[in-house]
Amino acid sequence: MRRVVSLFLPDLAIERLRRLERSASRQPERPVLELPVDDDPGACSVPRGGGWRLGARWAREGLPSRADVETQIAALPTHAQPPMRELGRRSEAANHPYKAVIAGHPAAKASPLDIKTNSLPPLALIGKAGRREEVVAACEGARAVGIHPGMAATHARALVSDLDFRPAEPEADAALLDRLALFAVRRWSPIAAVTPSDGLWIDLAGCAHLHGGEERFCRRLIAFCRRAGFTARVAVADTAGAAHALARFGRSELTRVEPGATASAISPLPIVALLLAPSALSAAKRFGFETVADLLPVARGPLARRLGLPAITRLDQALGAVAEPITPREDAEVPVVERRLLEPIGTAEAIEQVMGDLLNDLAQVLQARGLGARALRLTALRVDGTEQVVGVGTSRPTREVSHLLRLLKLRIERIDPGMGLEQFWLVAPHTEPLDAVDLGAVLAGEALVRDPARLVDVIAGRIGGYAVYRLAPVESHVPERAVTRSDPVEMPGSWPAWKRPIRLFARPEPLARVMALMPDQPPRRFEWRGKTYKIIAGDGPERVHGEWWRRDAEIWAVRDYYRVEDEAGGRYWVFRRGDGFEDETGDLSWWMHGVFG
């Protein structure tokens, strides 16, 4: 099940500048020249080493008293007397001259001077909105004095002239989000993308357990952002649209929606949380739609005529009825090449030619980095805007163009050109170091070991990678556990010395009407799959005990294996449960476990 985390940074632009200011202020202190201090100045009141000390005679003598100062102030004209505030007799915050505080309003609880701004002046950012300049971001102190995003810049400057106004830097904010998305791809989840222009999407499907669960991951994410100096809000939901809405309009900084409860979670949210177009929002206001719950009972057809089809798509994406793909942030270190065509193409021959050109370019990139490709992903963009994606994999790292082209040609039939393909990307998402080949040993005839990797890649490209494997031994007493699947190009370990059948059944099959002499003679006759077999020769028994450390039922389990041959020359591997003496060892039933030759 898909689970998407939405990270919302409400004050990204402001806090990024604050973070830069803090880092710039942390300058290393220069060593100060320390002068020697004479602790015995003699008759002088000032130390010979420089500086001054409290209680020096020059600081105590000759100063007017407080009464003399007040007499001098009273003798001055009224207009020349200093105000009481400068005299230190009264200290209160002055009321804002342009904004009257309403009783009961949240702003009336605290004065703007009481707001914690980390000893920094209030800050607002000015940006372009069409032809006019407006406030695009404001800190808490600026919002307290009436400055809010969307306000005209001239109005904001007239309202508070001494406020710190700076131009917005959307490119720097986008670059910071891009670095954060790259960090998320490398550390948290392989699918992470930027949500313009103030957050991230992180897909936790299949990797939530690596971080201790969803709630633990979200709390660690909030703590990470707080350490970096950013205010964060996080939401987890089944869809990207629902997580995006809850992160921005939810009641708490951490909102986690249980699987299947998306509709009830987003119902009380305003419809602006669905990222509708301005025309759709004005139409919804005109028809009286205020929350998402107002849209849910309305039929899709009439709702589409009122708000438009894109609004219905956004609603269905938030509810999970329509898929909303997340284009992950690609690691900058991933090798990628691109080709743009002058005219669209649609034939298999033309596509093959473009594949060859892209592989030649990619081989040069891989050679420069000393890497070989283990996986390739080809993306073709059609003229109608849709993408066609195919991928291939290799069993070993390689950058041989002819071999990779042979694998990609097997995927041409899966590409639907439509009205034509106009752009191609070839990405190597999985690469490994590729060592150089010792040509001297090859020319000398010393490297004669044939590499099955090419054959494995071709077969896997036709029938699937999971269908090609090699058997490898496993240390186990039980025969059906002693074999496992392994990489087809890797050499398996050493096999045991005892003989095992070529065809070993995954599960033993029961035998009927078995005739055998007890306690340790092979069977003389049995029925298997509706056919009677008469045994003329046999060898055994080979006793195998159960693995008691796996489960309690195998503590006393015993199997006696026999290799038998019938009249037609068929050779079989059968066993009997139990040793014939203790009932706990087995019920003395016979089973077929494999066939020789």
C-alpha positions as CSV (number, residue, x, y, z in Angstrom):
1,M,0.0,0.0,0.0
2,R,1.2,3.5,-0.9
3,R,2.0,5.9,1.9
4,V,3.1,9.4,1.1
5,V,4.8,11.9,3.5
6,S,4.3,15.6,2.7
7,L,6.9,17.9,4.3
8,F,5.8,21.6,4.5
9,L,8.2,24.4,5.2
10,P,5.9,27.4,5.7
11,D,8.7,30.0,6.3
12,L,11.3,28.6,4.0
13,A,12.4,31.8,2.3
14,I,12.6,33.8,5.6
15,E,14.4,31.0,7.6
16,R,16.8,30.4,4.8
17,L,18.0,34.0,5.0
18,R,18.1,33.9,8.8
19,R,20.2,30.7,8.5
20,L,22.6,32.5,6.2
21,E,22.9,35.4,8.6
22,R,23.7,33.1,11.6
23,S,26.3,31.3,9.6
24,A,27.9,34.6,8.5
25,S,27.9,35.9,12.1
26,R,29.9,32.9,13.3
27,Q,33.3,34.3,12.5
28,P,36.3,32.9,14.3
29,E,37.5,35.2,17.0
30,R,40.8,36.8,16.3
31,P,43.4,36.5,19.0
32,V,43.8,39.7,20.9
33,L,47.2,41.0,21.9
34,E,47.4,40.6,25.7
35,L,49.3,43.4,27.4
36,P,51.0,42.8,30.7
37,V,49.1,44.0,33.7
38,D,50.8,45.6,36.6
39,D,49.0,44.8,39.8
40,D,50.9,47.4,41.7
41,P,50.3,50.7,40.0
42,G,51.6,52.7,43.0
43,A,50.1,56.2,43.3
44,C,48.5,56.1,39.8
45,S,44.9,55.1,39.7
46,V,45.1,53.6,36.2
47,P,46.9,50.3,35.8
48,R,50.2,50.5,33.9
49,G,49.1,47.7,31.6
50,G,46.3,49.7,30.2
51,G,42.6,49.8,30.6
52,W,40.7,50.9,33.7
53,R,39.4,49.4,36.8
54,L,36.3,50.0,38.8
55,G,36.6,52.5,41.6
56,A,39.5,54.5,40.2
57,R,40.0,57.9,41.7
58,W,39.5,59.7,38.3
59,A,36.1,57.9,38.0
60,R,35.0,58.8,41.5
61,E,36.1,62.4,41.7
62,G,34.7,65.5,40.0
63,L,31.3,64.0,39.0
64,P,28.1,66.0,39.6
65,S,25.5,64.6,41.9
66,R,22.1,63.5,40.9
67,A,20.5,66.6,42.5
68,D,22.9,68.8,40.5
69,V,21.9,67.1,37.2
70,E,18.1,67.5,38.0
71,T,18.7,71.2,38.8
72,Q,20.4,71.7,35.4
73,I,17.6,69.9,33.6
74,A,14.9,72.0,35.3
75,A,16.7,75.2,34.3
76,L,16.5,74.4,30.6
77,P,13.5,75.6,28.5
78,T,10.6,73.2,28.2
79,H,11.3,72.3,24.6
80,A,15.0,71.5,25.4
81,Q,14.3,69.2,28.3
82,P,14.9,65.5,27.5
83,P,11.8,63.2,27.6
84,M,11.0,61.1,30.6
85,R,11.9,57.9,28.6
86,E,15.4,59.1,28.0
87,L,15.8,59.8,31.7
88,G,15.0,56.2,32.5
89,R,11.9,57.1,34.6
90,R,9.4,55.4,32.3
91,S,9.8,52.4,29.9
92,E,6.7,51.1,28.0
93,A,6.1,50.2,24.4
94,A,4.5,52.8,22.2
95,N,1.3,51.9,20.4
96,H,1.5,51.4,16.6
97,P,0.5,54.6,14.9
98,Y,-1.2,52.9,11.9
99,K,-2.8,49.9,13.5
100,A,-5.3,49.9,16.3
101,V,-5.3,46.7,18.4
102,I,-8.8,45.2,18.8
103,A,-9.7,43.9,22.2
104,G,-9.9,40.1,22.1
105,H,-7.8,39.8,19.0
106,P,-4.8,37.4,19.1
107,A,-2.5,40.3,18.4
108,A,-3.7,42.1,21.6
109,K,-2.2,39.4,23.8
110,A,1.3,40.4,23.1
111,S,3.0,43.5,21.8
112,P,5.1,43.3,18.7
113,L,8.1,44.0,20.8
114,D,7.4,40.9,22.9
115,I,7.5,38.5,20.0
116,K,10.6,36.3,19.9
117,T,12.6,37.1,16.8
118,N,16.0,35.8,17.9
119,S,17.2,39.4,18.4
120,L,16.7,40.1,14.7
121,P,14.5,42.8,13.1
122,P,11.3,41.9,11.4
123,L,11.8,40.8,7.8
124,A,9.6,40.8,4.7
125,L,10.4,39.7,1.2
126,I,9.2,41.5,-1.9
127,G,8.6,39.7,-5.2
128,K,7.1,40.2,-8.6
129,A,3.5,39.2,-9.2
130,G,2.8,40.1,-12.8
131,R,3.6,43.8,-13.1
132,R,3.3,44.8,-9.5
133,E,5.5,44.1,-6.5
134,E,4.0,42.4,-3.5
135,V,5.0,40.8,-0.2
136,V,5.7,37.1,-0.8
137,A,6.9,36.2,2.7
138,A,6.9,37.7,6.1
139,C,8.3,36.6,9.4
140,E,6.2,36.4,12.6
141,G,7.2,39.9,13.8
142,A,6.3,41.5,10.4
143,R,2.9,39.7,10.5
144,A,2.3,41.0,14.0
145,V,2.4,44.6,12.7
146,G,0.1,44.0,9.8
147,I,2.4,42.8,7.0
148,H,1.1,39.7,5.3
149,P,1.9,37.9,2.0
150,G,-0.1,39.2,-0.9
151,M,0.0,42.8,0.3
152,A,1.3,45.4,-2.2
153,A,4.8,46.4,-1.6
154,T,4.0,50.1,-1.6
155,H,1.3,49.6,1.0
156,A,3.7,47.6,3.2
157,R,6.4,50.3,3.0
158,A,3.9,53.0,3.8
159,L,2.5,51.1,6.8
160,V,5.9,50.3,8.4
161,S,8.7,52.4,6.8
162,D,11.5,51.1,9.0
163,L,10.8,47.4,8.3
164,D,13.5,45.2,6.8
165,F,12.4,44.7,3.2
166,R,14.5,42.5,0.9
167,P,13.9,41.1,-2.6
168,A,12.8,37.5,-2.7
169,E,15.2,34.8,-4.1
170,P,13.0,32.0,-5.5
171,E,15.9,30.4,-7.3
172,A,17.9,30.0,-4.1
173,D,14.8,28.6,-2.3
174,A,14.3,26.1,-5.2
175,A,18.0,25.1,-5.0
176,L,17.7,24.5,-1.3
177,L,14.6,22.3,-1.8
178,D,16.4,20.4,-4.6
179,R,19.3,19.7,-2.3
180,L,16.9,18.5,0.4
181,A,15.1,16.2,-2.1
182,L,18.5,14.8,-3.1
183,F,19.3,14.2,0.5
184,A,16.0,12.4,1.0
185,V,16.6,10.2,-2.1
186,R,20.0,9.1,-0.7
187,R,19.0,8.7,2.9
188,W,15.3,8.1,3.4
189,S,13.4,6.8,0.3
190,P,14.3,6.3,-3.4
191,I,11.1,8.2,-4.3
192,A,11.2,11.8,-3.2
193,A,10.2,15.0,-5.1
194,V,9.9,18.7,-4.6
195,T,6.4,20.2,-4.1
196,P,6.7,23.7,-5.5
197,S,7.6,25.8,-3.8
198,D,7.7,25.0,-0.1
199,G,8.0,21.3,0.6
200,L,8.7,17.7,-0.4
201,W,6.9,14.5,-1.2
202,I,8.4,11.3,0.2
203,D,7.0,7.9,-0.7
204,L,7.5,5.5,2.2
205,A,6.0,2.4,0.5
206,G,8.2,-0.5,1.4
207,C,10.8,1.4,3.5
208,A,8.8,2.7,6.5
209,H,10.1,-0.2,8.6
210,L,13.6,0.8,8.0
211,H,13.0,4.0,9.9
212,G,11.0,2.5,12.8
213,G,7.6,3.2,11.4
214,E,5.8,6.2,9.9
215,E,5.3,8.2,13.1
216,R,8.8,7.7,14.3
217,F,10.1,8.8,10.8
218,C,7.9,11.9,10.8
219,R,9.1,13.0,14.3
220,R,12.7,12.5,13.3
221,L,12.0,14.5,10.1
222,I,10.6,17.4,12.1
223,A,13.5,17.3,14.5
224,F,15.9,17.3,11.6
225,C,14.3,20.4,10.1
226,R,14.3,22.1,13.5
227,R,18.0,21.5,14.0
228,A,18.6,23.0,10.5
229,G,16.7,26.1,11.5
230,F,13.4,25.5,9.7
231,T,9.8,25.2,10.9
232,A,8.2,22.0,9.5
233,R,4.8,20.5,9.3
234,V,4.4,16.8,8.2
235,A,1.4,14.7,7.2
236,V,1.2,11.0,6.1
237,A,-1.7,9.7,4.0
238,D,-2.5,7.2,1.3
239,T,-2.3,9.8,-1.5
240,A,0.1,12.6,-2.3
241,G,-2.8,15.1,-2.7
242,A,-4.3,14.3,0.8
243,A,-0.8,14.5,2.4
244,H,-0.2,17.8,0.8
245,A,-3.5,19.3,2.0
246,L,-3.2,18.0,5.5
247,A,0.4,19.3,5.9
248,R,-0.7,22.8,5.0
249,F,-4.2,23.0,6.5
250,G,-4.0,20.4,9.3
251,R,-4.4,21.3,13.0
252,S,-1.1,20.0,14.2
253,E,2.4,19.8,13.0
254,L,2.2,16.0,12.6
255,T,-0.9,14.5,11.0
256,R,-1.0,10.8,10.4
257,V,-4.0,9.3,8.5
258,E,-4.8,5.7,9.0
259,P,-5.0,3.6,5.7
260,G,-8.4,3.9,4.2
261,A,-9.5,7.0,6.1
262,T,-8.4,9.6,3.5
263,A,-11.9,10.9,2.7
264,S,-12.9,11.5,6.3
265,A,-9.5,13.2,7.0
266,I,-9.7,15.8,4.2
267,S,-13.5,16.5,4.4
268,P,-13.2,19.4,6.9
269,L,-10.4,21.1,4.9
270,P,-11.1,24.1,2.7
271,I,-11.3,23.5,-1.0
272,V,-8.2,25.7,-1.5
273,A,-6.2,22.7,0.0
274,L,-6.9,20.8,-3.3
275,L,-4.6,23.1,-5.3
276,L,-7.4,24.2,-7.6
277,A,-7.0,26.9,-10.3
278,P,-8.1,30.4,-9.4
279,S,-11.0,30.2,-11.8
280,A,-12.2,27.0,-10.1
281,L,-11.9,28.6,-6.6
282,S,-13.9,31.7,-7.7
283,A,-16.6,29.4,-9.2
284,A,-16.7,27.3,-6.0
285,K,-17.2,30.4,-3.9
286,R,-19.9,31.6,-6.2
287,F,-21.8,28.2,-5.9
288,G,-21.3,28.1,-2.1
289,F,-18.7,25.3,-1.9
290,E,-16.4,26.0,1.1
291,T,-15.0,22.7,2.3
292,V,-14.1,19.4,0.6
293,A,-17.1,17.8,2.3
294,D,-19.3,20.0,0.2
295,L,-17.9,18.5,-3.0
296,L,-18.1,14.8,-2.1
297,P,-21.9,14.3,-2.4
298,V,-22.2,16.2,-5.6
299,A,-22.3,14.2,-8.8
300,R,-19.2,14.4,-10.9
301,G,-20.9,15.5,-14.1
302,P,-22.6,18.6,-12.7
303,L,-19.6,19.4,-10.6
304,A,-17.3,19.3,-13.6
305,R,-19.6,21.7,-15.5
306,R,-19.4,24.2,-12.5
307,L,-15.7,23.9,-11.5
308,G,-14.1,22.4,-14.6
309,L,-12.6,18.9,-15.3
310,P,-9.2,19.7,-13.7
311,A,-10.8,20.3,-10.4
312,I,-12.5,16.9,-10.5
313,T,-9.2,15.3,-11.3
314,R,-7.6,17.0,-8.3
315,L,-10.4,15.8,-6.0
316,D,-10.2,12.2,-7.3
317,Q,-6.4,12.2,-6.9
318,A,-6.7,13.3,-3.3
319,L,-9.2,10.6,-2.7
320,G,-7.2,7.9,-4.5
321,A,-9.6,7.3,-7.3
322,V,-7.1,8.6,-9.9
323,A,-3.4,7.9,-9.7
324,E,-1.1,10.8,-9.0
325,P,2.4,9.8,-9.9
326,I,5.4,11.3,-8.1
327,T,8.4,12.0,-10.4
328,P,11.4,11.2,-8.2
329,R,14.4,13.4,-7.9
330,E,17.1,11.8,-9.9
331,D,20.5,11.6,-8.3
332,A,22.9,14.0,-10.0
333,E,25.5,11.3,-10.0
334,V,23.4,8.9,-12.1
335,P,24.8,8.8,-15.7
336,V,22.2,10.1,-18.2
337,V,22.3,11.1,-21.9
338,E,19.7,12.8,-24.0
339,R,18.8,13.2,-27.7
340,R,16.3,15.7,-29.1
341,L,15.1,15.0,-32.7
342,L,14.3,17.6,-35.3
343,E,11.4,15.5,-36.6
344,P,9.4,12.8,-34.7
345,I,10.1,9.2,-35.5
346,G,7.9,6.1,-35.3
347,T,9.6,3.2,-37.0
348,A,11.5,0.4,-35.3
349,E,14.6,1.1,-37.5
350,A,14.7,4.7,-36.5
351,I,14.2,3.9,-32.8
352,E,17.1,1.3,-33.0
353,Q,19.4,4.0,-34.5
354,V,18.6,6.4,-31.7
355,M,19.3,3.6,-29.2
356,G,22.7,3.0,-30.7
357,D,23.6,6.7,-30.6
358,L,22.5,7.0,-26.9
359,L,24.5,3.9,-26.0
360,N,27.6,5.3,-27.6
361,D,27.2,8.5,-25.6
362,L,26.5,6.6,-22.4
363,A,29.5,4.3,-22.9
364,Q,31.8,7.4,-23.0
365,V,30.3,8.7,-19.8
366,L,30.7,5.3,-18.0
367,Q,34.2,4.9,-19.3
368,A,35.2,8.3,-17.9
369,R,33.9,7.3,-14.5
370,G,35.2,3.8,-14.6
371,L,31.7,2.3,-14.2
372,G,29.7,-0.4,-15.9
373,A,25.9,-0.5,-16.3
374,R,23.8,-3.1,-14.4
375,A,20.5,-1.5,-15.4
376,L,19.3,0.8,-18.2
377,R,16.1,2.8,-18.5
378,L,15.1,4.3,-21.8
379,T,12.4,7.1,-21.8
380,A,10.8,8.3,-25.0
381,L,8.7,11.4,-25.1
382,R,5.8,11.4,-27.6
383,V,4.5,14.5,-29.4
384,D,1.3,14.4,-27.3
385,G,3.4,14.7,-24.0
386,T,3.1,11.1,-22.8
387,E,6.2,9.0,-22.0
388,Q,7.2,5.5,-23.0
389,V,9.6,3.8,-20.6
390,V,11.4,0.5,-21.1
391,G,14.2,-1.0,-19.0
392,V,16.8,-3.8,-19.2
393,G,19.2,-5.3,-16.7
394,T,22.5,-7.1,-16.9
395,S,23.9,-9.8,-14.7
396,R,27.3,-8.2,-14.6
397,P,28.5,-4.5,-15.1
398,T,29.2,-3.8,-18.7
399,R,29.5,-0.9,-21.1
400,E,29.7,-2.9,-24.4
401,V,27.5,-1.1,-26.8
402,S,26.7,-4.1,-29.0
403,H,25.5,-6.3,-26.1
404,L,23.4,-3.5,-24.5
405,L,21.9,-2.7,-27.9
406,R,20.9,-6.3,-28.4
407,L,19.0,-6.2,-25.0
408,L,17.3,-2.9,-25.8
409,K,16.2,-4.1,-29.2
410,L,14.1,-6.8,-27.4
411,R,12.0,-3.9,-25.9
412,I,11.3,-2.0,-29.1
413,E,8.0,-3.8,-29.6
414,R,6.8,-2.5,-26.2
415,I,7.3,1.2,-27.2
416,D,4.1,2.7,-28.6
417,P,5.3,5.6,-30.8
418,G,1.8,7.1,-31.3
419,M,2.0,10.2,-33.5
420,G,5.8,10.1,-33.2
421,L,8.7,10.3,-30.7
422,E,10.6,13.5,-30.4
423,Q,12.9,13.2,-27.4
424,F,14.9,10.3,-25.8
425,W,16.7,9.8,-22.4
426,L,18.9,6.9,-21.5
427,V,19.7,6.5,-17.8
428,A,21.8,4.0,-15.9
429,P,20.2,4.0,-12.5
430,H,22.4,1.0,-11.3
431,T,26.1,1.1,-12.0
432,E,29.1,-0.8,-10.5
433,P,32.8,-0.3,-10.9
434,L,34.2,-2.0,-14.0
435,D,37.8,-3.1,-13.9
436,A,40.0,-3.1,-17.0
437,V,40.6,-6.3,-18.9
438,D,44.1,-7.8,-19.0
439,L,44.5,-7.9,-22.8
440,G,47.9,-9.5,-22.4
441,A,46.5,-12.5,-20.7
442,V,43.7,-12.8,-23.3
443,L,46.2,-12.6,-26.2
444,A,48.4,-15.2,-24.5
445,G,45.5,-17.6,-24.2
446,E,45.5,-17.6,-20.4
447,A,41.9,-16.2,-20.1
448,L,39.9,-19.0,-21.7
449,V,37.1,-19.1,-19.2
450,R,33.8,-18.4,-21.0
451,D,31.6,-15.9,-19.4
452,P,27.9,-16.9,-19.5
453,A,26.7,-13.4,-18.6
454,R,25.8,-12.4,-22.2
455,L,23.8,-15.6,-22.7
456,V,22.0,-15.1,-19.4
457,D,21.2,-11.4,-20.3
458,V,19.7,-12.4,-23.6
459,I,17.6,-15.3,-22.1
460,A,16.5,-13.1,-19.2
461,G,15.4,-10.4,-21.7
462,R,13.2,-12.9,-23.5
463,I,11.6,-14.9,-20.7
464,G,12.2,-12.7,-17.6
465,G,15.1,-12.4,-15.1
466,Y,13.4,-14.5,-12.5
467,A,13.2,-17.5,-14.8
468,V,17.0,-17.8,-15.1
469,Y,18.9,-19.1,-12.1
470,R,21.4,-21.6,-10.9
471,L,21.2,-24.2,-8.1
472,A,23.5,-23.8,-5.2
473,P,24.1,-26.1,-2.2
474,V,22.9,-25.1,1.3
475,E,24.2,-26.7,4.5
476,S,21.2,-28.7,5.7
477,H,20.4,-32.3,6.6
478,V,17.0,-32.3,5.0
479,P,17.3,-32.8,1.2
480,E,14.6,-30.3,0.2
481,R,16.3,-27.6,2.2
482,A,19.8,-28.4,0.9
483,V,19.3,-26.6,-2.5
484,T,18.5,-23.0,-3.2
485,R,18.4,-20.5,-6.2
486,S,21.4,-18.4,-6.9
487,D,22.8,-15.9,-9.4
488,P,23.2,-17.7,-12.8
489,V,26.6,-16.1,-13.4
490,E,28.0,-16.9,-9.9
491,M,29.9,-20.1,-9.3
492,P,28.1,-22.2,-6.6
493,G,29.8,-23.7,-3.6
494,S,31.1,-27.2,-3.3
495,W,28.4,-30.0,-3.4
496,P,28.4,-32.8,-0.9
497,A,30.0,-36.1,-1.7
498,W,26.8,-38.2,-1.4
499,K,24.7,-38.7,-4.5
500,R,21.5,-36.9,-5.0
501,P,18.9,-37.3,-7.9
502,I,18.9,-34.9,-10.8
503,R,15.2,-34.3,-10.4
504,L,14.4,-33.6,-6.7
505,F,10.8,-32.9,-5.9
506,A,10.0,-29.8,-3.9
507,R,7.6,-31.9,-1.8
508,P,7.8,-35.7,-1.5
509,E,4.9,-37.6,-3.0
510,P,3.2,-40.6,-1.1
511,L,3.5,-44.2,-2.3
512,A,0.7,-46.7,-2.1
513,R,0.7,-50.5,-1.6
514,V,4.3,-50.8,-0.7
515,M,5.8,-54.2,0.0
516,A,9.1,-54.3,1.9
517,L,10.9,-56.4,4.5
518,M,11.3,-54.8,7.9
519,P,13.3,-53.2,9.4
520,D,15.9,-52.0,6.8
521,Q,15.1,-53.6,3.4
522,P,14.3,-51.6,0.3
523,P,10.7,-51.9,-1.1
524,R,10.0,-54.7,-3.6
525,R,6.9,-53.2,-5.1
526,F,4.9,-49.9,-4.8
527,E,2.3,-47.8,-6.7
528,W,3.1,-44.2,-7.7
529,R,0.9,-41.9,-9.7
530,G,-1.5,-44.8,-10.5
531,K,1.2,-47.1,-11.9
532,T,2.8,-50.2,-10.2
533,Y,6.5,-50.5,-10.0
534,K,8.4,-53.8,-9.4
535,I,11.8,-53.2,-7.9
536,I,14.7,-55.5,-9.0
537,A,17.6,-53.8,-7.1
538,G,18.0,-51.4,-4.2
539,D,20.6,-49.7,-2.1
540,G,20.4,-48.3,1.4
541,P,19.3,-47.2,3.8
542,E,20.7,-43.7,4.2
543,R,19.3,-42.3,7.5
544,V,18.5,-38.6,7.8
545,H,17.5,-37.1,11.1
546,G,15.2,-34.0,11.5
547,E,16.6,-30.6,12.3
548,W,15.5,-30.2,15.9
549,W,16.7,-26.7,16.1
550,R,14.2,-25.5,13.5
551,R,11.0,-26.8,15.1
552,D,9.9,-29.3,17.8
553,A,8.2,-31.7,15.4
554,E,11.6,-32.7,14.0
555,I,13.2,-33.7,17.3
556,W,12.6,-37.4,16.8
557,A,11.9,-37.4,13.1
558,V,13.8,-40.1,11.1
559,R,14.0,-40.8,7.3
560,D,15.5,-43.9,5.7
561,Y,16.4,-43.2,2.1
562,Y,16.8,-46.0,-0.6
563,R,18.0,-45.9,-4.2
564,V,15.9,-48.4,-6.2
565,E,15.7,-49.6,-9.8
566,D,12.6,-51.1,-11.5
567,E,12.2,-53.6,-14.3
568,A,12.2,-50.8,-17.0
569,G,15.6,-49.4,-15.8
570,G,14.1,-46.4,-14.0
571,R,15.9,-45.4,-10.8
572,Y,14.1,-43.6,-8.0
573,W,14.9,-42.1,-4.6
574,V,12.4,-43.2,-1.9
575,F,12.3,-43.0,1.8
576,R,10.4,-44.4,4.8
577,R,9.4,-42.3,7.8
578,G,10.5,-43.9,11.1
579,D,13.1,-46.4,12.1
580,G,10.7,-49.3,12.7
581,F,11.3,-49.4,16.5
582,E,10.1,-46.1,18.0
583,D,6.7,-44.7,17.2
584,E,7.9,-41.1,17.7
585,T,10.3,-41.4,14.8
586,G,7.5,-41.8,12.1
587,D,4.4,-43.7,10.9
588,L,6.4,-46.0,8.5
589,S,4.8,-44.5,5.4
590,W,6.7,-44.5,2.1
591,W,7.4,-41.4,-0.1
592,M,8.9,-40.6,-3.5
593,H,11.4,-37.8,-3.3
594,G,13.3,-37.8,-6.6
595,V,14.2,-39.5,-9.9
596,F,17.7,-40.4,-11.1
597,G,18.7,-39.8,-14.8
